[in-house]
Amino acid sequence: MEISKIQESIAKAIEEKISGEQRRYLLNEQLKAIKKELGLETDDKTALSAKFRERLEPKREKCPPHVLQVIDEELAKLQLLEASSSEFNVTRNYLDWLTALPWGNYSDENFDVHRAQKILDEDHYGLSDVKERILEFIAVGKLRGTSQGKILCLSGPPGVGKTSIGRSIARALDRKFYRFSVGGLADVAEIKGHRRTYIGAMPGKMVQCLKNVGTSNPLVLIDEIDKLGRGHAGDPASALLELLDPEQNANFLDHYLDVPIDLSKVLFVCTANVIDMIPNPLLDRMEVIALAGYITDEKMHIARDYLEKTTREACGIKPDQVEVTDAALLELIENYCRESGVRNLQKQIEKIYRKIALRLVRQGVSNEPSSDVSVQQGIVESIDLSDRESSSIDSSETESSAADCLIKTLVEGGSSCKEATEIDSAGVVKGTEPASHEHANDLVTTESEQSANNEMLPNPSSDGATIEKTTDVEGNTGSDGVEEEIAGKIVEKIVVDVPNLTDFVGKPVFHADRIYDQTPVGVVMGLAWTSMGGSTLYIETTQVEQGEGKSQLVLTGQLGEVMKESAQIAHTMARAIMLEKDPENPFFANTKLHLHVPAGATPKDGPSAGCTMITSMLSLAMKKHVKKDIAMTGEVTLTGRILPIGGVKEKTIAARRSAVKTIVFPSANRRDFDELAANVKEGLEVHFVDDYNQIFELAFESNKDPQN
Ligand SMILES: Nc1ncnc2c1ncn2[C@@H]1O[C@H](COP(=O)(O)OP(=O)(O)OP(=O)(O)O)[C@@H](O)[C@H]1O
């Protein structure tokens, strides 16, 4: 009895619930039907299809027929699917991607070589060979009337501007810019996308890029191509090859999209630290442009004209509020950031400017837009725009020029501004008309009052010129009260010089690359080249013990296999040379030697220190110093031949950084050296050698034949 009662109540509850749901469903459907009838709303699927069709409409003409066919098929399929089914979602996402791509939409390219040159120079100092190559590319595009897809590869140590030059090329060509990094990338799906059947499937990076930029001919920067990971399922390098190869990428097939896309108009720029690590088939198709690093002189220019300017603007500091002296910059470059690129230098400059900003704010400076209040109140300001080219300038520039002119107006009695310009609240210059004296005088009063009240007078500084201007303000207003208030806001210009540099950036990280001024017996300076650029390194040899038949060689300094073998060869060669020069000398036969390469914590490898090792051992054997300020590099064979080495420019720059005066290079590298810019080679005595005997003479005997 009890059980049947429970059953009855359960049945009743279920019935009520079902009928409630049915009722809601029925009413909803009726509502939709009424809305549809009234033209207020279409159903979800129809609305969705209409959205996709609408998105496709402007591209329909240029869209390849096979893609149109797929889209139409998918749209038809969408209508048949139940909106709540998972298949519906897959189809909807697929259509979303397919219709969002910029089929056949190419941005107009700018083949103006002069403009491109201007942009490249504006963004980067030096790098003339890179710029030249880019201009050639643009010139070819101009003559052909269209630019073809290409793969450029910028290789060099970190911070030499590889990524930022990629951005400049896009600006010069008027192409859209997209950057992605493939460092550590191990999954092929990142490049080629996942198949649609997987949950959460996504297209690859390239399809994402096209959707993002909205054109089919962007400039795509692929960063860190030398650090491509090794895939567990599929090889990312091969996938990249399909993406980059101009022969194949006209029909690039993304797994998700499943329709070929034409990437032949995309300009690919890759960056790498060392090209040796780039998979060969990829490297083969690239045009490599090497950026070796900068010498001190170039860094000074970059710091002064580019890094300092951008950092100052980013910190909202005005040029006349601060001065970093040349000596301070040089100190920064030589003792704080001994690197090939300029990234650390940029960090140090940012550090200085952040500290300056804090000091200025503590002193009560506010560089906030001085014209804001008046602009918002609709006051027409008279400013000097005679040196401005553009009629639309950014608000910060407008503010500072307005402020500068204000001061000028005051100094020259309100008649110096040649043109009057109205600025709207967005900082856009509206027009230029001759300024009337009345106008200028109005401004003097208004602005002076505001300056006094709102601390808005720009560039309070203690240098003579500004004080003079401030006095004029006071003179014009003729108010003693104002004079005192403004005088209270005078702030000293901050000068960063060598003595106070440590206040801003702390103590130097290292003082010099050179451990020795004159290398002792058994020590010789070599030149190394790593992915971080060139550097100098010492090879040190010392005697452990002597005794009949004790000839032995101990090696330390984290040397790789190749370098260890190179040390063995050097030991044999040194012994042979000694035998020839001084047969009576039993040094090598009876001495246990220890060869060390500081710094011990850094792993080193490569054969190019061969000649340095022999010289170091011979120096110890003969108890003779090598020539002062000499550095050498070159692989040595067992017969004493000197073989070519890599990284000539990097090594030359490193040698100059360490104040080396004489360099010894293998003869086979003469061409590489000759190609270097004159300022890199300046002040160096360089010798090219084929045989170790020539090095022996240069290192131990008086120098008879400079420049070979
Ligand atoms: N010749 C130059 N002129 C002006 N600025 C430069 C120059 N070279 C580098 N820079 C500046 O140095 C900074 C670092 O450059 P960027 O990031 O392009 O280096 P990178 O070579 O791509 O380094 P990484 O290999 O670590 O990615 C940027 O702010 C760039 O503008």
Ligand as a Chemical Component Dictionary entry (heavy atoms), coordinates in Angstrom:
data_LIG
# 
_chem_comp.id                   LIG 
_chem_comp.type                 NON-POLYMER 
_chem_comp.pdbx_formal_charge   0 
_chem_comp.three_letter_code    LIG 
# 
loop_
_chem_comp_atom.comp_id 
_chem_comp_atom.atom_id 
_chem_comp_atom.alt_atom_id 
_chem_comp_atom.type_symbol 
_chem_comp_atom.charge 
_chem_comp_atom.model_Cartn_x 
_chem_comp_atom.model_Cartn_y 
_chem_comp_atom.model_Cartn_z 
_chem_comp_atom.pdbx_ordinal 
LIG N1  N1  N 0 71.174 49.452 -35.369 1  
LIG C1  C1  C 0 70.242 49.753 -34.446 2  
LIG N2  N2  N 0 69.723 50.975 -34.408 3  
LIG C2  C2  C 0 68.787 51.292 -33.491 4  
LIG N3  N3  N 0 68.296 50.445 -32.568 5  
LIG C3  C3  C 0 68.783 49.203 -32.558 6  
LIG C4  C4  C 0 69.772 48.784 -33.495 7  
LIG N4  N4  N 0 70.059 47.492 -33.262 8  
LIG C5  C5  C 0 69.287 47.103 -32.225 9  
LIG N5  N5  N 0 68.507 48.119 -31.807 10 
LIG C6  C6  C 0 67.540 48.076 -30.693 11 
LIG O1  O1  O 0 67.924 47.066 -29.792 12 
LIG C7  C7  C 0 66.801 46.414 -29.233 13 
LIG C8  C8  C 0 66.936 44.915 -29.333 14 
LIG O2  O2  O 0 66.766 44.497 -30.662 15 
LIG P1  P1  P 0 65.974 43.179 -31.100 16 
LIG O3  O3  O 0 64.980 42.783 -30.084 17 
LIG O4  O4  O 0 65.496 43.385 -32.481 18 
LIG O5  O5  O 0 67.166 42.167 -31.064 19 
LIG P2  P2  P 0 67.278 40.716 -31.672 20 
LIG O6  O6  O 0 68.489 40.718 -32.516 21 
LIG O7  O7  O 0 65.998 40.328 -32.315 22 
LIG O8  O8  O 0 67.543 39.840 -30.382 23 
LIG P3  P3  P 0 67.150 38.306 -30.110 24 
LIG O9  O9  O 0 68.054 37.446 -30.924 25 
LIG O10 O10 O 0 67.433 38.153 -28.642 26 
LIG O11 O11 O 0 65.699 38.159 -30.444 27 
LIG C9  C9  C 0 65.588 46.960 -29.975 28 
LIG O12 O12 O 0 64.959 47.899 -29.164 29 
LIG C10 C10 C 0 66.185 47.637 -31.195 30 
LIG O13 O13 O 0 65.395 48.705 -31.618 31 
# 
loop_
_chem_comp_bond.comp_id 
_chem_comp_bond.atom_id_1 
_chem_comp_bond.atom_id_2 
_chem_comp_bond.value_order 
_chem_comp_bond.pdbx_ordinal 
LIG N1  C1  SING 1  
LIG C1  N2  SING 2  
LIG C1  C4  DOUB 3  
LIG N2  C2  DOUB 4  
LIG C2  N3  SING 5  
LIG N3  C3  DOUB 6  
LIG C3  C4  SING 7  
LIG C3  N5  SING 8  
LIG C4  N4  SING 9  
LIG N4  C5  DOUB 10 
LIG C5  N5  SING 11 
LIG N5  C6  SING 12 
LIG C6  O1  SING 13 
LIG C6  C10 SING 14 
LIG O1  C7  SING 15 
LIG C7  C8  SING 16 
LIG C7  C9  SING 17 
LIG C8  O2  SING 18 
LIG O2  P1  SING 19 
LIG P1  O3  DOUB 20 
LIG P1  O4  SING 21 
LIG P1  O5  SING 22 
LIG O5  P2  SING 23 
LIG P2  O6  DOUB 24 
LIG P2  O7  SING 25 
LIG P2  O8  SING 26 
LIG O8  P3  SING 27 
LIG P3  O9  DOUB 28 
LIG P3  O10 SING 29 
LIG P3  O11 SING 30 
LIG C9  O12 SING 31 
LIG C9  C10 SING 32 
LIG C10 O13 SING 33 
# 
